[in-house]
Amino acid sequence: MLKSISQLQVHFNLLKSATSLQQQVRTTFILKRKYDPLLHKTNENPRRMRAKNFIYELVEDTQVKKRPNMEVVLKTFVEGVGDKGDVVSLKPNFVYNKLLLPGLAAYKTPENIEKYAKTEAEKSTVQHSSAYAQRTVNMLESIVLAVVMNKDQPWVIEPWHIKASLRKAGFHCKDECITLPNERIEGPDLKKEGKDFYCTITINKLEQAKLKCRLHHWSTDPSERLPYVLEHWKIPSEPLLGVNLPSEKNV
């Protein structure tokens, strides 16, 4: 008798633990009949549906449905998104993980829009010209720009040389945005081959990026060309102008 009771108790506990593992799944499938059932006459019993009336076509699966963007108010400047007080509309996953959870934004409500709006003092002190300017600064400061100069003809590095080299690297800027070092760089001089110097790139007349440039000589005569250096940016180099420091001159 005791043995049978213990078996019942164990059986009951197993069932209880199994029910605790159940989890509700919210899934919705919107279907429509492929073949509409026939109509029945008034005051008569509905006609019996045939097998083909139970064939359905999928109209929408809410699990794969694209969720609309969420609108939030930024509490502070977020690189690549916006400045404080801006109302932005972005994908829900990005908003939850990158803005709401770190506390960089709040849900869009009239109260939050008023709460996080910029004050007159904050509007007068502009720190960022745009949401993407700082991202451009980071990209420019992460590369080593190859400045290719003629090996046979005399030259002096000017802003348009840097402009052309930046265009080859995928960056477009004007000559007036480029500030060269105070010391004159001229050649050809093979002693300067593969050495680095810095120039300053001004973005929107506000942000500044310290661009690292590496000098390389090139000849129109294939027999006079220097050997190609694979992935030159990974190789340590010496400064071209004494102590290799970025130029502090502003545009």
Sequence and secondary structure as in RCSB ss.txt:
>XXXX:A:sequence
MLKSISQLQVHFNLLKSATSLQQQVRTTFILKRKYDPLLHKTNENPRRMRAKNFIYELVEDTQVKKRPNMEVVLK
TFVEGVGDKGDVVSLKPNFVYNKLLLPGLAAYKTPENIEKYAKTEAEKSTVQHSSAYAQRTVNMLESIVLAVVMN
KDQPWVIEPWHIKASLRKAGFHCKDECITLPNERIEGPDLKKEGKDFYCTITINKLEQAKLKCRLHHWSTDPSER
LPYVLEHWKIPSEPLLGVNLPSEKNV
>XXXX:A:secstr
 HHHHHHHHHHHHHHHHHHTT       EEEEESS      TTS      GGGG EEEEEETTS     EEEEES
S BTTTB TT EEEE HHHIIIIIITTTSEEE  HHHHHHTS  HHHHHS   SSTTHHHHHHHHHT EEEEEEE
SSS EE  HHHHHHHHHHTT    GGGEE  SS  EE  GGGTT EEEEEEEETTTEEEEEEEEEEEE SSGGG 
    TTGGGS   BSSSS        
